[in-house]
């Protein structure tokens, strides 16, 4: 059983989100339970102290109107208590990715409080969370494990767009359609470990072959998941031999 927690100080919005979550769980028959739906940080933390459940899913408002807490500070506290937990922010604000990077929160999703889209957005989010949790139970060969701090993340290989060297020495950035993970490692080691399906297009890029959308031979670049990667001359020749550029 996966335990879920909701914290939003707007009672009307909280009730709406709660209803959406509980309906989705019931319809899809997910092995999940909304353990608590509260309006204050203190009530949420109290519930966690009384629970022995680990690795929860947390739906958090950003602007909690608490003099001591906002959603990001709460996320930090939840990361401390539950390093493997899943954080989902439901907010009235658009671009929060940079803020969560600052707090090292690795939030799973950011859902906008749009009354016309809220149910669909939460539904898609739960579907993806559940799919990833099931994927972690698959053959280890089908996932790539990343350590960030004290947390281990199991990323399905099918979700990975590409790896690139990070500005920080001896670090690599893993890109998926919805996340960007910075971790200690090297592309040489990853290339050896990850095996077929990925190709070194440049000394700084290791790309999933089935995610390549467009190749610009003139400018030695390619598009992967809507993001630009570099293509070296050596890699271009190798891709031609494999038939990828035909």
C-alpha positions as CSV (number, residue, x, y, z in Angstrom):
1,X,0.0,0.0,0.0
2,X,1.3,3.4,-1.0
3,X,0.4,6.2,1.3
4,X,-0.5,9.6,0.0
5,X,-0.6,13.0,1.8
6,X,-2.2,16.3,0.8
7,X,-1.5,19.7,2.3
8,X,-3.3,22.8,1.1
9,X,-4.7,25.5,3.3
10,X,-7.5,26.4,0.9
11,X,-10.3,24.1,2.1
12,X,-12.3,24.3,-1.1
13,X,-9.3,23.5,-3.3
14,X,-8.1,20.8,-0.9
15,X,-11.5,19.1,-1.0
16,X,-11.5,19.2,-4.8
17,X,-8.1,17.7,-5.0
18,X,-8.9,15.1,-2.5
19,X,-12.0,14.1,-4.4
20,X,-10.0,13.8,-7.7
21,X,-7.3,11.7,-6.1
22,X,-9.7,9.3,-4.3
23,X,-11.8,8.9,-7.5
24,X,-8.7,8.1,-9.6
25,X,-7.5,5.5,-7.0
26,X,-11.0,3.9,-7.0
27,X,-11.4,3.8,-10.8
28,X,-7.9,2.5,-11.5
29,X,-7.8,0.2,-8.5
30,X,-4.4,1.5,-7.5
31,X,-2.8,0.1,-4.4
32,X,-2.8,3.6,-2.9
33,X,-4.5,5.3,0.0
34,X,-4.9,9.1,0.8
35,X,-3.8,8.8,4.4
36,X,-4.4,12.5,5.2
37,X,-5.7,15.7,3.7
38,X,-4.9,18.7,5.9
39,X,-4.6,22.4,5.8
40,X,-1.6,23.0,8.0
41,X,2.0,21.8,8.0
42,X,1.8,20.9,11.6
43,X,-1.1,18.5,11.0
44,X,0.8,16.8,8.2
45,X,4.0,16.4,10.2
46,X,2.1,15.1,13.2
47,X,0.5,12.5,10.9
48,X,3.9,11.4,9.6
49,X,5.2,11.1,13.2
50,X,2.4,8.7,14.0
51,X,2.8,6.7,10.9
52,X,5.4,4.0,10.2
53,X,4.8,4.1,6.4
54,X,7.7,5.0,4.3
55,X,8.1,6.4,0.8
56,X,4.9,8.4,0.6
57,X,3.5,10.6,-2.2
58,X,3.0,14.2,-1.2
59,X,0.7,16.7,-2.9
60,X,1.8,20.1,-1.6
61,X,0.6,23.7,-2.1
62,X,3.4,26.2,-2.5
63,X,1.8,29.3,-0.9
64,X,0.7,27.9,2.5
65,X,0.2,31.3,4.2
66,X,2.1,30.1,7.2
67,X,4.7,32.5,8.7
68,X,7.2,29.7,9.1
69,X,6.6,27.4,6.2
70,X,6.0,27.4,2.5
71,X,5.8,24.4,0.1
72,X,9.5,24.4,-0.6
73,X,10.6,24.4,3.1
74,X,8.0,21.7,3.7
75,X,9.5,19.7,0.8
76,X,12.9,20.0,2.4
77,X,11.6,18.6,5.7
78,X,9.8,15.8,3.9
79,X,13.0,14.9,2.0
80,X,14.7,14.7,5.4
81,X,12.1,12.4,6.8
82,X,11.3,10.4,3.7
83,X,14.3,10.5,1.2
84,X,12.5,8.3,-1.3
85,X,9.2,10.1,-1.2
86,X,7.5,11.7,-4.3
87,X,6.8,15.4,-4.2
88,X,4.1,16.9,-6.4
89,X,3.4,20.6,-6.2
90,X,-0.1,21.9,-6.9
91,X,0.2,25.7,-7.4
92,X,-1.2,28.8,-8.9
93,X,2.2,29.7,-10.2
94,X,3.7,28.6,-13.5
95,X,7.4,28.1,-13.5
96,X,8.7,26.5,-10.3
97,X,11.4,24.3,-11.6
98,X,14.2,26.7,-10.8
99,X,13.0,27.1,-7.3
100,X,12.9,23.4,-6.6
101,X,16.4,23.0,-8.0
102,X,17.6,25.6,-5.5
103,X,16.1,23.6,-2.7
104,X,17.4,20.2,-4.2
105,X,13.8,18.8,-4.0
106,X,13.6,16.8,-7.3
107,X,9.9,17.4,-7.5
108,X,8.0,14.9,-9.7
109,X,5.5,17.3,-11.1
110,X,4.0,20.8,-11.0
111,X,0.3,21.0,-11.4
112,X,-1.4,24.3,-12.1
113,X,-4.7,25.1,-10.2
114,X,-6.8,25.4,-13.3
115,X,-10.3,24.3,-12.6
116,X,-10.8,23.0,-16.2
117,X,-7.5,21.0,-16.3
118,X,-6.9,20.0,-12.7
119,X,-8.6,16.6,-12.7
120,X,-6.9,15.6,-16.0
121,X,-3.5,16.8,-14.7
122,X,-3.7,15.0,-11.4
123,X,-4.9,11.9,-13.2
124,X,-2.0,11.9,-15.6
125,X,0.4,12.5,-12.7
126,X,-0.9,9.5,-10.7
127,X,-0.7,7.3,-13.8
128,X,2.9,8.2,-14.3
129,X,3.8,7.8,-10.6
130,X,2.2,4.4,-10.5
131,X,3.8,3.3,-13.8
132,X,7.2,4.2,-12.4
133,X,6.7,2.4,-9.2
134,X,5.8,-0.7,-11.1
135,X,8.8,-0.2,-13.3
136,X,11.1,-0.3,-10.3
137,X,9.9,-3.8,-9.6
138,X,11.0,-5.0,-13.1
139,X,14.2,-6.6,-14.2
140,X,17.0,-4.4,-13.0
141,X,18.3,-4.4,-16.5
142,X,15.3,-2.2,-17.5
143,X,16.1,0.6,-15.1
144,X,19.1,2.9,-14.5
145,X,19.8,3.6,-10.9
146,X,21.0,7.1,-9.9
147,X,22.3,8.1,-6.4
148,X,21.6,11.8,-5.5
149,X,22.8,12.4,-2.0
150,X,21.4,9.7,0.2
151,X,18.6,8.9,-2.3
152,X,18.5,6.1,-4.9
153,X,16.3,6.8,-7.9
154,X,15.4,4.0,-10.4
155,X,14.7,5.5,-13.8
156,X,13.1,3.3,-16.4
157,X,15.5,3.2,-19.5
158,X,12.5,4.0,-21.7
159,X,12.1,7.4,-19.9
160,X,15.7,8.5,-20.5
161,X,16.4,10.9,-23.4
162,X,20.1,11.4,-22.9
163,X,23.0,11.9,-20.5
164,X,25.4,14.9,-20.8
165,X,28.5,16.0,-18.9
166,X,27.7,18.6,-16.3
167,X,29.5,21.9,-15.7
168,X,30.5,20.5,-12.3
169,X,33.6,18.3,-12.5
170,X,32.9,14.5,-12.5
171,X,29.1,15.1,-12.7
172,X,26.6,13.9,-15.2
173,X,23.1,15.2,-16.0
174,X,20.3,12.7,-16.9
175,X,17.4,14.1,-18.9
176,X,13.9,12.6,-19.1
177,X,10.9,14.4,-20.6
178,X,9.9,15.7,-17.1
179,X,13.1,15.8,-15.0
180,X,16.8,16.7,-14.9
181,X,19.0,14.8,-12.5
182,X,22.5,15.9,-11.6
183,X,24.7,13.1,-10.1
184,X,28.3,12.0,-9.6
185,X,29.5,9.9,-12.5
186,X,31.1,9.7,-15.9
187,X,29.8,9.1,-19.4
188,X,32.4,6.5,-20.0
189,X,31.2,4.4,-17.1
190,X,27.5,4.9,-18.0
191,X,28.1,4.0,-21.6
192,X,29.7,0.7,-20.5
193,X,27.0,0.0,-18.0
194,X,23.9,0.9,-20.0
195,X,24.6,-1.2,-23.1
196,X,22.6,-1.2,-26.3
197,X,20.1,1.4,-27.2
198,X,22.3,4.4,-26.3
199,X,24.9,6.0,-28.5
200,X,27.8,8.4,-27.8
201,X,27.0,11.2,-30.2
202,X,29.7,13.5,-28.8
203,X,32.2,13.3,-25.9
204,X,29.7,15.2,-23.8
205,X,26.5,13.3,-24.9
206,X,25.1,9.8,-24.6
207,X,21.8,9.6,-26.4
208,X,18.9,7.1,-26.5
209,X,18.8,6.1,-30.2
210,X,15.0,5.7,-30.2
211,X,14.5,9.2,-28.9
212,X,16.3,11.0,-31.7
213,X,13.8,13.2,-33.5
214,X,15.9,15.2,-35.9
215,X,19.4,15.2,-37.2
216,X,21.1,18.4,-38.5
217,X,24.1,17.1,-40.5
218,X,25.1,20.5,-41.6
219,X,25.5,21.9,-38.1
220,X,26.4,18.6,-36.4
221,X,23.5,18.7,-34.0
222,X,20.5,16.5,-33.3
223,X,17.2,16.9,-31.5
224,X,16.3,14.5,-28.7
225,X,13.0,15.0,-26.8
226,X,12.8,18.6,-28.1
227,X,16.3,19.3,-26.7
228,X,19.5,19.9,-28.7
229,X,22.5,17.7,-28.4
230,X,25.9,17.8,-30.2
231,X,27.0,15.3,-32.9
232,X,30.7,14.8,-33.6
233,X,32.1,13.9,-37.0
234,X,33.2,10.5,-35.7
235,X,29.7,9.8,-34.3
236,X,28.1,10.9,-37.6
237,X,30.1,8.3,-39.5
238,X,29.2,5.6,-37.0
239,X,25.5,6.5,-37.2
240,X,25.8,6.3,-41.0
241,X,27.2,2.8,-40.7
242,X,24.4,1.7,-38.4
243,X,21.8,3.1,-40.8
244,X,20.5,5.6,-38.4
245,X,21.0,8.5,-40.8
246,X,19.7,6.8,-43.8
